[in-house]
Amino acid sequence: MPNKLLNFRCPDELLAAIDNLGKQRYPADNDNGCDRSKTLLDIIEAGVQALGEGTIKIERKTVNKNSKTDIENTVRQLQEQMEVMNSRLKKLSP
């Protein structure tokens, strides 16, 4: 199967959380200290599994683009979901 390139914007706080997880699982000698591709694939796999099982749910909210508080709350919710996914990933680790 051919590889596809994903390119998207990510809040700094979420990117830092991804990098912290990546440094634990896939350390690398680069600017961010980890292999982000492998890390994100693990996160996506665990997230898709959790969503499919109904373990976590994504709530759709209307976010006012001018509201910093709404964005901060969304980032905080994403970080909480990443913590849930991180614990699921630890269970999947050999």
N, CA, C and O atoms as a CHARMM CRD file, in Angstrom:
* protein
*
  376
    1    1 MET  N      0.83900  -1.16100   0.00000 PROA 1      0.00000
    2    1 MET  CA     0.00000   0.00000   0.00000 PROA 1      0.00000
    3    1 MET  C      0.89700   1.24200   0.00000 PROA 1      0.00000
    4    1 MET  O      1.84500   1.31400   0.78300 PROA 1      0.00000
    5    2 PRO  N      0.61500   2.20800  -0.85700 PROA 2      0.00000
    6    2 PRO  CA     1.45900   3.42000  -0.89900 PROA 2      0.00000
    7    2 PRO  C      1.27100   4.26500   0.36200 PROA 2      0.00000
    8    2 PRO  O      0.19200   4.30200   0.95300 PROA 2      0.00000
    9    3 ASN  N      2.33200   4.93000   0.74700 PROA 3      0.00000
   10    3 ASN  CA     2.27400   5.82800   1.89600 PROA 3      0.00000
   11    3 ASN  C      1.64000   7.14100   1.49100 PROA 3      0.00000
   12    3 ASN  O      1.82500   7.61100   0.36900 PROA 3      0.00000
   13    4 LYS  N      0.90000   7.72400   2.39700 PROA 4      0.00000
   14    4 LYS  CA     0.28900   9.02400   2.18400 PROA 4      0.00000
   15    4 LYS  C      0.90200  10.00500   3.16900 PROA 4      0.00000
   16    4 LYS  O      1.17100   9.65700   4.31900 PROA 4      0.00000
   17    5 LEU  N      1.11700  11.21400   2.72100 PROA 5      0.00000
   18    5 LEU  CA     1.66400  12.25800   3.57500 PROA 5      0.00000
   19    5 LEU  C      0.51200  13.03900   4.18400 PROA 5      0.00000
   20    5 LEU  O     -0.36900  13.51400   3.46600 PROA 5      0.00000
   21    6 LEU  N      0.51600  13.17400   5.50000 PROA 6      0.00000
   22    6 LEU  CA    -0.46600  13.98700   6.19900 PROA 6      0.00000
   23    6 LEU  C      0.22300  15.26200   6.65500 PROA 6      0.00000
   24    6 LEU  O      1.30200  15.21900   7.24700 PROA 6      0.00000
   25    7 ASN  N     -0.39600  16.37400   6.38100 PROA 7      0.00000
   26    7 ASN  CA     0.17200  17.65700   6.75800 PROA 7      0.00000
   27    7 ASN  C     -0.94200  18.47600   7.38600 PROA 7      0.00000
   28    7 ASN  O     -1.93200  18.78300   6.72200 PROA 7      0.00000
   29    8 PHE  N     -0.79400  18.83700   8.66500 PROA 8      0.00000
   30    8 PHE  CA    -1.82700  19.59100   9.34200 PROA 8      0.00000
   31    8 PHE  C     -1.22000  20.44300  10.44200 PROA 8      0.00000
   32    8 PHE  O     -0.09800  20.19900  10.88500 PROA 8      0.00000
   33    9 ARG  N     -1.96400  21.43600  10.87300 PROA 9      0.00000
   34    9 ARG  CA    -1.51400  22.29500  11.96300 PROA 9      0.00000
   35    9 ARG  C     -1.84900  21.63300  13.29100 PROA 9      0.00000
   36    9 ARG  O     -2.85800  20.93800  13.41600 PROA 9      0.00000
   37   10 CYS  N     -0.99500  21.85500  14.27700 PROA 10     0.00000
   38   10 CYS  CA    -1.16700  21.23500  15.58300 PROA 10     0.00000
   39   10 CYS  C     -0.79500  22.26400  16.64700 PROA 10     0.00000
   40   10 CYS  O      0.26800  22.87900  16.56000 PROA 10     0.00000
   41   11 PRO  N     -1.65300  22.46300  17.65200 PROA 11     0.00000
   42   11 PRO  CA    -1.30400  23.41200  18.71900 PROA 11     0.00000
   43   11 PRO  C      0.00800  23.00000  19.38700 PROA 11     0.00000
   44   11 PRO  O      0.30100  21.81200  19.52100 PROA 11     0.00000
   45   12 ASP  N      0.78400  23.98500  19.80000 PROA 12     0.00000
   46   12 ASP  CA     2.08600  23.72700  20.41500 PROA 12     0.00000
   47   12 ASP  C      1.99400  22.78500  21.61100 PROA 12     0.00000
   48   12 ASP  O      2.83800  21.90600  21.78200 PROA 12     0.00000
   49   13 GLU  N      0.95300  22.97300  22.44700 PROA 13     0.00000
   50   13 GLU  CA     0.80900  22.13500  23.64100 PROA 13     0.00000
   51   13 GLU  C      0.57900  20.67500  23.25800 PROA 13     0.00000
   52   13 GLU  O      1.11900  19.77100  23.89600 PROA 13     0.00000
   53   14 LEU  N     -0.21500  20.44600  22.22600 PROA 14     0.00000
   54   14 LEU  CA    -0.48900  19.08400  21.78900 PROA 14     0.00000
   55   14 LEU  C      0.74800  18.46600  21.14300 PROA 14     0.00000
   56   14 LEU  O      1.04500  17.29100  21.35800 PROA 14     0.00000
   57   15 LEU  N      1.45900  19.25000  20.36200 PROA 15     0.00000
   58   15 LEU  CA     2.68800  18.77100  19.73800 PROA 15     0.00000
   59   15 LEU  C      3.72400  18.39800  20.80400 PROA 15     0.00000
   60   15 LEU  O      4.43900  17.40600  20.66400 PROA 15     0.00000
   61   16 ALA  N      3.79700  19.19800  21.86200 PROA 16     0.00000
   62   16 ALA  CA     4.72000  18.89400  22.95600 PROA 16     0.00000
   63   16 ALA  C      4.33200  17.58000  23.63900 PROA 16     0.00000
   64   16 ALA  O      5.20200  16.78600  23.99600 PROA 16     0.00000
   65   17 ALA  N      3.03500  17.35200  23.81900 PROA 17     0.00000
   66   17 ALA  CA     2.57200  16.09900  24.42600 PROA 17     0.00000
   67   17 ALA  C      2.91400  14.90600  23.53200 PROA 17     0.00000
   68   17 ALA  O      3.31800  13.85200  24.02500 PROA 17     0.00000
   69   18 ILE  N      2.75200  15.07400  22.21900 PROA 18     0.00000
   70   18 ILE  CA     3.10500  14.01600  21.26200 PROA 18     0.00000
   71   18 ILE  C      4.60500  13.73100  21.34100 PROA 18     0.00000
   72   18 ILE  O      5.02200  12.57400  21.38600 PROA 18     0.00000
   73   19 ASP  N      5.40700  14.79200  21.35600 PROA 19     0.00000
   74   19 ASP  CA     6.85900  14.62000  21.42700 PROA 19     0.00000
   75   19 ASP  C      7.28300  13.94400  22.72800 PROA 19     0.00000
   76   19 ASP  O      8.17900  13.09900  22.72400 PROA 19     0.00000
   77   20 ASN  N      6.64500  14.30900  23.84300 PROA 20     0.00000
   78   20 ASN  CA     6.99200  13.68000  25.12600 PROA 20     0.00000
   79   20 ASN  C      6.70100  12.18600  25.09400 PROA 20     0.00000
   80   20 ASN  O      7.50000  11.38300  25.57600 PROA 20     0.00000
   81   21 LEU  N      5.57500  11.81900  24.53500 PROA 21     0.00000
   82   21 LEU  CA     5.25100  10.40200  24.40000 PROA 21     0.00000
   83   21 LEU  C      6.24500   9.73000  23.45000 PROA 21     0.00000
   84   21 LEU  O      6.70600   8.61900  23.71200 PROA 21     0.00000
   85   22 GLY  N      6.56900  10.40300  22.35200 PROA 22     0.00000
   86   22 GLY  CA     7.50700   9.85400  21.37400 PROA 22     0.00000
   87   22 GLY  C      8.90200   9.65200  21.93400 PROA 22     0.00000
   88   22 GLY  O      9.58000   8.68400  21.58800 PROA 22     0.00000
   89   23 LYS  N      9.32900  10.54700  22.78600 PROA 23     0.00000
   90   23 LYS  CA    10.66900  10.41400  23.39900 PROA 23     0.00000
   91   23 LYS  C     10.74300   9.16600  24.26600 PROA 23     0.00000
   92   23 LYS  O     11.80500   8.55800  24.39500 PROA 23     0.00000
   93   24 GLN  N      9.61200   8.78200  24.86200 PROA 24     0.00000
   94   24 GLN  CA     9.57900   7.57400  25.69000 PROA 24     0.00000
   95   24 GLN  C      9.55500   6.31900  24.81400 PROA 24     0.00000
   96   24 GLN  O     10.21500   5.32800  25.12500 PROA 24     0.00000
   97   25 ARG  N      8.80100   6.36600  23.72900 PROA 25     0.00000
   98   25 ARG  CA     8.57500   5.16800  22.91000 PROA 25     0.00000
   99   25 ARG  C      9.54900   5.03200  21.74800 PROA 25     0.00000
  100   25 ARG  O     10.01800   3.93100  21.46000 PROA 25     0.00000
  101   26 TYR  N      9.85800   6.14200  21.07700 PROA 26     0.00000
  102   26 TYR  CA    10.70700   6.11100  19.88600 PROA 26     0.00000
  103   26 TYR  C     11.72400   7.24900  19.90700 PROA 26     0.00000
  104   26 TYR  O     11.63300   8.16500  19.09000 PROA 26     0.00000
  105   27 PRO  N     12.68500   7.21000  20.81800 PROA 27     0.00000
  106   27 PRO  CA    13.69000   8.28200  20.86600 PROA 27     0.00000
  107   27 PRO  C     14.50000   8.32100  19.56600 PROA 27     0.00000
  108   27 PRO  O     14.78200   7.29000  18.95500 PROA 27     0.00000
  109   28 ALA  N     14.86000   9.52700  19.17000 PROA 28     0.00000
  110   28 ALA  CA    15.64800   9.70500  17.93900 PROA 28     0.00000
  111   28 ALA  C     16.55300  10.91500  18.10700 PROA 28     0.00000
  112   28 ALA  O     16.28200  11.81200  18.90600 PROA 28     0.00000
  113   29 ASP  N     17.62000  10.92100  17.34600 PROA 29     0.00000
  114   29 ASP  CA    18.57700  12.02600  17.38500 PROA 29     0.00000
  115   29 ASP  C     18.17400  13.04500  16.31400 PROA 29     0.00000
  116   29 ASP  O     18.76900  13.10800  15.23800 PROA 29     0.00000
  117   30 ASN  N     17.15300  13.83700  16.63600 PROA 30     0.00000
  118   30 ASN  CA    16.68600  14.89100  15.72700 PROA 30     0.00000
  119   30 ASN  C     16.19800  16.08000  16.55000 PROA 30     0.00000
  120   30 ASN  O     16.30900  16.07000  17.77500 PROA 30     0.00000
  121   31 ASP  N     15.66100  17.09800  15.89100 PROA 31     0.00000
  122   31 ASP  CA    15.27100  18.33000  16.58800 PROA 31     0.00000
  123   31 ASP  C     14.22800  18.11300  17.67800 PROA 31     0.00000
  124   31 ASP  O     14.28100  18.76500  18.72100 PROA 31     0.00000
  125   32 ASN  N     13.27800  17.20300  17.45000 PROA 32     0.00000
  126   32 ASN  CA    12.22400  16.99800  18.43900 PROA 32     0.00000
  127   32 ASN  C     12.49600  15.81500  19.36600 PROA 32     0.00000
  128   32 ASN  O     11.73300  15.58900  20.30500 PROA 32     0.00000
  129   33 GLY  N     13.56000  15.06000  19.12500 PROA 33     0.00000
  130   33 GLY  CA    13.97400  13.98700  20.01900 PROA 33     0.00000
  131   33 GLY  C     13.22600  12.67600  19.89400 PROA 33     0.00000
  132   33 GLY  O     13.37600  11.78600  20.73100 PROA 33     0.00000
  133   34 CYS  N     12.40600  12.55300  18.83300 PROA 34     0.00000
  134   34 CYS  CA    11.64700  11.30600  18.67800 PROA 34     0.00000
  135   34 CYS  C     11.26200  11.09900  17.21600 PROA 34     0.00000
  136   34 CYS  O     11.41900  11.98800  16.38000 PROA 34     0.00000
  137   35 ASP  N     10.75700   9.90500  16.93500 PROA 35     0.00000
  138   35 ASP  CA    10.22100   9.60500  15.61800 PROA 35     0.00000
  139   35 ASP  C      8.72400   9.91000  15.66500 PROA 35     0.00000
  140   35 ASP  O      7.93300   9.08500  16.12200 PROA 35     0.00000
  141   36 ARG  N      8.34200  11.08700  15.19500 PROA 36     0.00000
  142   36 ARG  CA     6.94300  11.52000  15.25100 PROA 36     0.00000
  143   36 ARG  C      6.03100  10.62700  14.41800 PROA 36     0.00000
  144   36 ARG  O      4.89100  10.37500  14.80700 PROA 36     0.00000
  145   37 SER  N      6.51200  10.15100  13.29000 PROA 37     0.00000
  146   37 SER  CA     5.67000   9.31200  12.43900 PROA 37     0.00000
  147   37 SER  C      5.22900   8.05700  13.18000 PROA 37     0.00000
  148   37 SER  O      4.04200   7.73100  13.20100 PROA 37     0.00000
  149   38 LYS  N      6.17500   7.35800  13.78400 PROA 38     0.00000
  150   38 LYS  CA     5.83500   6.14000  14.52300 PROA 38     0.00000
  151   38 LYS  C      4.93400   6.46800  15.71400 PROA 38     0.00000
  152   38 LYS  O      3.98300   5.74400  16.01100 PROA 38     0.00000
  153   39 THR  N      5.25300   7.56700  16.38600 PROA 39     0.00000
  154   39 THR  CA     4.46000   7.96900  17.54500 PROA 39     0.00000
  155   39 THR  C      3.02700   8.26100  17.13700 PROA 39     0.00000
  156   39 THR  O      2.08600   7.77600  17.76500 PROA 39     0.00000
  157   40 LEU  N      2.85900   9.05400  16.08300 PROA 40     0.00000
  158   40 LEU  CA     1.50600   9.39900  15.63800 PROA 40     0.00000
  159   40 LEU  C      0.74400   8.18100  15.12800 PROA 40     0.00000
  160   40 LEU  O     -0.46600   8.08100  15.33300 PROA 40     0.00000
  161   41 LEU  N      1.42900   7.26000  14.47100 PROA 41     0.00000
  162   41 LEU  CA     0.75000   6.03900  14.02300 PROA 41     0.00000
  163   41 LEU  C      0.23400   5.24500  15.22100 PROA 41     0.00000
  164   41 LEU  O     -0.87700   4.71700  15.17400 PROA 41     0.00000
  165   42 ASP  N      1.01800   5.15200  16.28800 PROA 42     0.00000
  166   42 ASP  CA     0.56100   4.47200  17.49900 PROA 42     0.00000
  167   42 ASP  C     -0.64200   5.18900  18.10800 PROA 42     0.00000
  168   42 ASP  O     -1.62400   4.55400  18.49400 PROA 42     0.00000
  169   43 ILE  N     -0.55800   6.51900  18.18900 PROA 43     0.00000
  170   43 ILE  CA    -1.64500   7.30900  18.76600 PROA 43     0.00000
  171   43 ILE  C     -2.91300   7.13700  17.93100 PROA 43     0.00000
  172   43 ILE  O     -3.99700   6.94200  18.48100 PROA 43     0.00000
  173   44 ILE  N     -2.78200   7.20900  16.62000 PROA 44     0.00000
  174   44 ILE  CA    -3.94600   7.06500  15.74900 PROA 44     0.00000
  175   44 ILE  C     -4.54700   5.67100  15.87800 PROA 44     0.00000
  176   44 ILE  O     -5.76600   5.52100  15.96500 PROA 44     0.00000
  177   45 GLU  N     -3.69200   4.65200  15.89100 PROA 45     0.00000
  178   45 GLU  CA    -4.17600   3.27500  16.02200 PROA 45     0.00000
  179   45 GLU  C     -4.93600   3.08500  17.33300 PROA 45     0.00000
  180   45 GLU  O     -6.03100   2.52400  17.34200 PROA 45     0.00000
  181   46 ALA  N     -4.35700   3.55100  18.43500 PROA 46     0.00000
  182   46 ALA  CA    -5.01000   3.41600  19.73600 PROA 46     0.00000
  183   46 ALA  C     -6.30100   4.23100  19.77800 PROA 46     0.00000
  184   46 ALA  O     -7.30300   3.79200  20.34200 PROA 46     0.00000
  185   47 GLY  N     -6.27000   5.40900  19.18400 PROA 47     0.00000
  186   47 GLY  CA    -7.45700   6.26500  19.16700 PROA 47     0.00000
  187   47 GLY  C     -8.58700   5.67400  18.34800 PROA 47     0.00000
  188   47 GLY  O     -9.74100   5.70000  18.77400 PROA 47     0.00000
  189   48 VAL  N     -8.27000   5.14100  17.17900 PROA 48     0.00000
  190   48 VAL  CA    -9.29000   4.52500  16.33300 PROA 48     0.00000
  191   48 VAL  C     -9.88800   3.32000  17.05000 PROA 48     0.00000
  192   48 VAL  O    -11.10100   3.11300  17.01900 PROA 48     0.00000
  193   49 GLN  N     -9.03600   2.52900  17.69300 PROA 49     0.00000
  194   49 GLN  CA    -9.52100   1.36200  18.43400 PROA 49     0.00000
  195   49 GLN  C    -10.44500   1.80800  19.56400 PROA 49     0.00000
  196   49 GLN  O    -11.52800   1.25000  19.73500 PROA 49     0.00000
  197   50 ALA  N    -10.02600   2.80700  20.33200 PROA 50     0.00000
  198   50 ALA  CA   -10.82600   3.28800  21.45900 PROA 50     0.00000
  199   50 ALA  C    -12.14800   3.89300  20.98300 PROA 50     0.00000
  200   50 ALA  O    -13.18600   3.68400  21.61000 PROA 50     0.00000
  201   51 LEU  N    -12.11300   4.63300  19.89000 PROA 51     0.00000
  202   51 LEU  CA   -13.33900   5.20700  19.34400 PROA 51     0.00000
  203   51 LEU  C    -14.27600   4.11100  18.84800 PROA 51     0.00000
  204   51 LEU  O    -15.48600   4.17300  19.06400 PROA 51     0.00000
  205   52 GLY  N    -13.70600   3.10600  18.18100 PROA 52     0.00000
  206   52 GLY  CA   -14.50400   1.99300  17.68000 PROA 52     0.00000
  207   52 GLY  C    -15.15900   1.20600  18.79600 PROA 52     0.00000
  208   52 GLY  O    -16.29000   0.74300  18.64500 PROA 52     0.00000
  209   53 GLU  N    -14.46700   1.04500  19.91300 PROA 53     0.00000
  210   53 GLU  CA   -15.00100   0.32400  21.06700 PROA 53     0.00000
  211   53 GLU  C    -15.92700   1.19200  21.90900 PROA 53     0.00000
  212   53 GLU  O    -16.63600   0.68600  22.77900 PROA 53     0.00000
  213   54 GLY  N    -15.92100   2.49500  21.65100 PROA 54     0.00000
  214   54 GLY  CA   -16.74400   3.40400  22.44000 PROA 54     0.00000
  215   54 GLY  C    -16.11500   3.79500  23.75900 PROA 54     0.00000
  216   54 GLY  O    -16.77600   4.40400  24.60200 PROA 54     0.00000
  217   55 THR  N    -14.83000   3.45300  23.95900 PROA 55     0.00000
  218   55 THR  CA   -14.13600   3.78500  25.19400 PROA 55     0.00000
  219   55 THR  C    -14.00700   5.29500  25.36300 PROA 55     0.00000
  220   55 THR  O    -14.14500   5.81700  26.46900 PROA 55     0.00000
  221   56 ILE  N    -13.74400   5.98500  24.27000 PROA 56     0.00000
  222   56 ILE  CA   -13.71300   7.45300  24.28500 PROA 56     0.00000
  223   56 ILE  C    -14.63200   7.95800  23.18000 PROA 56     0.00000
  224   56 ILE  O    -14.90000   7.25300  22.20700 PROA 56     0.00000
  225   57 LYS  N    -15.10300   9.16400  23.34100 PROA 57     0.00000
  226   57 LYS  CA   -15.97700   9.78200  22.35000 PROA 57     0.00000
  227   57 LYS  C    -15.44800  11.17100  22.03000 PROA 57     0.00000
  228   57 LYS  O    -14.88000  11.85200  22.88400 PROA 57     0.00000
  229   58 ILE  N    -15.64300  11.56500  20.80900 PROA 58     0.00000
  230   58 ILE  CA   -15.26000  12.91500  20.39400 PROA 58     0.00000
  231   58 ILE  C    -16.54200  13.74400  20.33100 PROA 58     0.00000
  232   58 ILE  O    -17.45700  13.45000  19.56200 PROA 58     0.00000
  233   59 GLU  N    -16.58200  14.76900  21.14800 PROA 59     0.00000
  234   59 GLU  CA   -17.73400  15.65000  21.14600 PROA 59     0.00000
  235   59 GLU  C    -17.49500  16.77700  20.15700 PROA 59     0.00000
  236   59 GLU  O    -16.45000  17.42700  20.16600 PROA 59     0.00000
  237   60 ARG  N    -18.47600  16.98900  19.31400 PROA 60     0.00000
  238   60 ARG  CA   -18.36400  18.08200  18.35300 PROA 60     0.00000
  239   60 ARG  C    -18.90900  19.34800  18.99900 PROA 60     0.00000
  240   60 ARG  O    -20.05000  19.39400  19.45800 PROA 60     0.00000
  241   61 LYS  N    -18.08400  20.34900  19.02300 PROA 61     0.00000
  242   61 LYS  CA   -18.47300  21.63000  19.59000 PROA 61     0.00000
  243   61 LYS  C    -18.19900  22.72100  18.57800 PROA 61     0.00000
  244   61 LYS  O    -17.27800  22.62000  17.76700 PROA 61     0.00000
  245   62 THR  N    -18.99700  23.74800  18.63300 PROA 62     0.00000
  246   62 THR  CA   -18.74000  24.92100  17.82400 PROA 62     0.00000
  247   62 THR  C    -17.74700  25.78300  18.59200 PROA 62     0.00000
  248   62 THR  O    -18.02100  26.22100  19.70900 PROA 62     0.00000
  249   63 VAL  N    -16.59300  26.01900  17.97900 PROA 63     0.00000
  250   63 VAL  CA   -15.55700  26.80000  18.63100 PROA 63     0.00000
  251   63 VAL  C    -15.50600  28.17800  17.99100 PROA 63     0.00000
  252   63 VAL  O    -15.37200  28.30900  16.77500 PROA 63     0.00000
  253   64 ASN  N    -15.61400  29.19200  18.82000 PROA 64     0.00000
  254   64 ASN  CA   -15.48700  30.56200  18.35200 PROA 64     0.00000
  255   64 ASN  C    -14.00600  30.80400  18.07800 PROA 64     0.00000
  256   64 ASN  O    -13.18800  30.74000  18.99600 PROA 64     0.00000
  257   65 LYS  N    -13.65800  31.07600  16.84100 PROA 65     0.00000
  258   65 LYS  CA   -12.25100  31.21000  16.46600 PROA 65     0.00000
  259   65 LYS  C    -11.55600  32.34800  17.21100 PROA 65     0.00000
  260   65 LYS  O    -10.32700  32.38500  17.28000 PROA 65     0.00000
  261   66 ASN  N    -12.32400  33.26200  17.76100 PROA 66     0.00000
  262   66 ASN  CA   -11.71600  34.37900  18.46500 PROA 66     0.00000
  263   66 ASN  C    -11.58300  34.12500  19.96000 PROA 66     0.00000
  264   66 ASN  O    -11.04700  34.96700  20.68000 PROA 66     0.00000
  265   67 SER  N    -12.06100  32.98300  20.43700 PROA 67     0.00000
  266   67 SER  CA   -12.04700  32.71300  21.85900 PROA 67     0.00000
  267   67 SER  C    -10.84600  31.85600  22.25200 PROA 67     0.00000
  268   67 SER  O    -10.79700  30.66100  21.96200 PROA 67     0.00000
  269   68 LYS  N     -9.88800  32.48300  22.91000 PROA 68     0.00000
  270   68 LYS  CA    -8.70200  31.75600  23.37100 PROA 68     0.00000
  271   68 LYS  C     -9.08700  30.71400  24.41500 PROA 68     0.00000
  272   68 LYS  O     -8.48400  29.64200  24.46700 PROA 68     0.00000
  273   69 THR  N    -10.07900  31.01400  25.24100 PROA 69     0.00000
  274   69 THR  CA   -10.52500  30.07100  26.27000 PROA 69     0.00000
  275   69 THR  C    -11.07500  28.80700  25.64600 PROA 69     0.00000
  276   69 THR  O    -10.77200  27.71100  26.11600 PROA 69     0.00000
  277   70 ASP  N    -11.88700  28.93000  24.58800 PROA 70     0.00000
  278   70 ASP  CA   -12.43400  27.75200  23.91300 PROA 70     0.00000
  279   70 ASP  C    -11.31700  26.89100  23.34000 PROA 70     0.00000
  280   70 ASP  O    -11.36200  25.66500  23.43700 PROA 70     0.00000
  281   71 ILE  N    -10.32400  27.52300  22.74900 PROA 71     0.00000
  282   71 ILE  CA    -9.20200  26.79200  22.17000 PROA 71     0.00000
  283   71 ILE  C     -8.41200  26.10500  23.26900 PROA 71     0.00000
  284   71 ILE  O     -8.02400  24.94700  23.11200 PROA 71     0.00000
  285   72 GLU  N     -8.16300  26.79300  24.37900 PROA 72     0.00000
  286   72 GLU  CA    -7.44000  26.19600  25.49800 PROA 72     0.00000
  287   72 GLU  C     -8.20100  25.00400  26.07100 PROA 72     0.00000
  288   72 GLU  O     -7.59300  23.99000  26.41700 PROA 72     0.00000
  289   73 ASN  N     -9.53000  25.11800  26.17300 PROA 73     0.00000
  290   73 ASN  CA   -10.34300  24.01000  26.67000 PROA 73     0.00000
  291   73 ASN  C    -10.28000  22.81800  25.72500 PROA 73     0.00000
  292   73 ASN  O    -10.20700  21.67300  26.17000 PROA 73     0.00000
  293   74 THR  N    -10.30800  23.08400  24.42100 PROA 74     0.00000
  294   74 THR  CA   -10.22100  22.01200  23.43900 PROA 74     0.00000
  295   74 THR  C     -8.87100  21.31800  23.53400 PROA 74     0.00000
  296   74 THR  O     -8.80500  20.09000  23.48700 PROA 74     0.00000
  297   75 VAL  N     -7.80500  22.07700  23.66600 PROA 75     0.00000
  298   75 VAL  CA    -6.46200  21.49700  23.79700 PROA 75     0.00000
  299   75 VAL  C     -6.38900  20.65900  25.06900 PROA 75     0.00000
  300   75 VAL  O     -5.81800  19.56800  25.05700 PROA 75     0.00000
  301   76 ARG  N     -6.95600  21.15300  26.15900 PROA 76     0.00000
  302   76 ARG  CA    -6.95400  20.41200  27.42000 PROA 76     0.00000
  303   76 ARG  C     -7.71200  19.08500  27.26700 PROA 76     0.00000
  304   76 ARG  O     -7.26800  18.05400  27.77300 PROA 76     0.00000
  305   77 GLN  N     -8.85100  19.11400  26.57200 PROA 77     0.00000
  306   77 GLN  CA    -9.61400  17.88100  26.34200 PROA 77     0.00000
  307   77 GLN  C     -8.81900  16.91000  25.48100 PROA 77     0.00000
  308   77 GLN  O     -8.82200  15.70600  25.73700 PROA 77     0.00000
  309   78 LEU  N     -8.14300  17.42200  24.46900 PROA 78     0.00000
  310   78 LEU  CA    -7.32300  16.55700  23.61800 PROA 78     0.00000
  311   78 LEU  C     -6.18000  15.93700  24.41400 PROA 78     0.00000
  312   78 LEU  O     -5.85100  14.76600  24.22500 PROA 78     0.00000
  313   79 GLN  N     -5.58300  16.71200  25.29200 PROA 79     0.00000
  314   79 GLN  CA    -4.50300  16.18400  26.11700 PROA 79     0.00000
  315   79 GLN  C     -5.01800  15.08500  27.04800 PROA 79     0.00000
  316   79 GLN  O     -4.33400  14.08600  27.26900 PROA 79     0.00000
  317   80 GLU  N     -6.21500  15.26900  27.58900 PROA 80     0.00000
  318   80 GLU  CA    -6.80000  14.23500  28.44200 PROA 80     0.00000
  319   80 GLU  C     -7.04700  12.96500  27.63600 PROA 80     0.00000
  320   80 GLU  O     -6.79400  11.86000  28.11800 PROA 80     0.00000
  321   81 GLN  N     -7.54100  13.12200  26.41100 PROA 81     0.00000
  322   81 GLN  CA    -7.76800  11.95800  25.56200 PROA 81     0.00000
  323   81 GLN  C     -6.45500  11.28400  25.20200 PROA 81     0.00000
  324   81 GLN  O     -6.39000  10.05900  25.09400 PROA 81     0.00000
  325   82 MET  N     -5.39800  12.08700  25.01300 PROA 82     0.00000
  326   82 MET  CA    -4.08600  11.49800  24.72700 PROA 82     0.00000
  327   82 MET  C     -3.58700  10.69000  25.91700 PROA 82     0.00000
  328   82 MET  O     -2.94000   9.65900  25.73300 PROA 82     0.00000
  329   83 GLU  N     -3.87700  11.14500  27.13800 PROA 83     0.00000
  330   83 GLU  CA    -3.47800  10.38300  28.31800 PROA 83     0.00000
  331   83 GLU  C     -4.17600   9.02500  28.33000 PROA 83     0.00000
  332   83 GLU  O     -3.56300   8.01100  28.66300 PROA 83     0.00000
  333   84 VAL  N     -5.46000   9.00700  27.96700 PROA 84     0.00000
  334   84 VAL  CA    -6.19600   7.74100  27.88500 PROA 84     0.00000
  335   84 VAL  C     -5.56400   6.85200  26.82000 PROA 84     0.00000
  336   84 VAL  O     -5.35700   5.66000  27.04600 PROA 84     0.00000
  337   85 MET  N     -5.25800   7.42900  25.65800 PROA 85     0.00000
  338   85 MET  CA    -4.63900   6.65300  24.58400 PROA 85     0.00000
  339   85 MET  C     -3.25300   6.17000  24.98800 PROA 85     0.00000
  340   85 MET  O     -2.86000   5.05500  24.64500 PROA 85     0.00000
  341   86 ASN  N     -2.50600   7.00600  25.71800 PROA 86     0.00000
  342   86 ASN  CA    -1.17000   6.61600  26.16900 PROA 86     0.00000
  343   86 ASN  C     -1.25700   5.39300  27.07100 PROA 86     0.00000
  344   86 ASN  O     -0.44300   4.47700  26.94900 PROA 86     0.00000
  345   87 SER  N     -2.23400   5.36600  27.97500 PROA 87     0.00000
  346   87 SER  CA    -2.36600   4.19500  28.84300 PROA 87     0.00000
  347   87 SER  C     -2.76100   2.96800  28.03700 PROA 87     0.00000
  348   87 SER  O     -2.34900   1.85800  28.37300 PROA 87     0.00000
  349   88 ARG  N     -3.55000   3.14200  26.98100 PROA 88     0.00000
  350   88 ARG  CA    -3.91500   2.02300  26.10000 PROA 88     0.00000
  351   88 ARG  C     -2.68700   1.54300  25.34400 PROA 88     0.00000
  352   88 ARG  O     -2.50200   0.33900  25.16500 PROA 88     0.00000
  353   89 LEU  N     -1.84300   2.47300  24.89700 PROA 89     0.00000
  354   89 LEU  CA    -0.63100   2.09400  24.17200 PROA 89     0.00000
  355   89 LEU  C      0.32400   1.30700  25.06400 PROA 89     0.00000
  356   89 LEU  O      0.96700   0.35800  24.61600 PROA 89     0.00000
  357   90 LYS  N      0.40800   1.70500  26.31600 PROA 90     0.00000
  358   90 LYS  CA     1.28800   0.99100  27.24200 PROA 90     0.00000
  359   90 LYS  C      0.82700  -0.45500  27.40600 PROA 90     0.00000
  360   90 LYS  O      1.64600  -1.36200  27.55700 PROA 90     0.00000
  361   91 LYS  N     -0.48300  -0.66300  27.37500 PROA 91     0.00000
  362   91 LYS  CA    -1.01400  -2.02100  27.48400 PROA 91     0.00000
  363   91 LYS  C     -0.71000  -2.84300  26.23200 PROA 91     0.00000
  364   91 LYS  O     -0.57400  -4.06500  26.30800 PROA 91     0.00000
  365   92 LEU  N     -0.60300  -2.16800  25.06600 PROA 92     0.00000
  366   92 LEU  CA    -0.33500  -2.85700  23.81500 PROA 92     0.00000
  367   92 LEU  C      1.15400  -3.16800  23.61600 PROA 92     0.00000
  368   92 LEU  O      1.51800  -4.02300  22.81000 PROA 92     0.00000
  369   93 SER  N      2.00400  -2.46000  24.36300 PROA 93     0.00000
  370   93 SER  CA     3.44700  -2.62700  24.19800 PROA 93     0.00000
  371   93 SER  C      3.87100  -4.03400  24.59000 PROA 93     0.00000
  372   93 SER  O      3.38600  -4.59400  25.57300 PROA 93     0.00000
  373   94 PRO  N      4.80700  -4.60900  23.78500 PROA 94     0.00000
  374   94 PRO  CA     5.28700  -5.95500  24.11800 PROA 94     0.00000
  375   94 PRO  C      6.15900  -5.96500  25.35300 PROA 94     0.00000
  376   94 PRO  O      6.63900  -7.02300  25.76200 PROA 94     0.00000
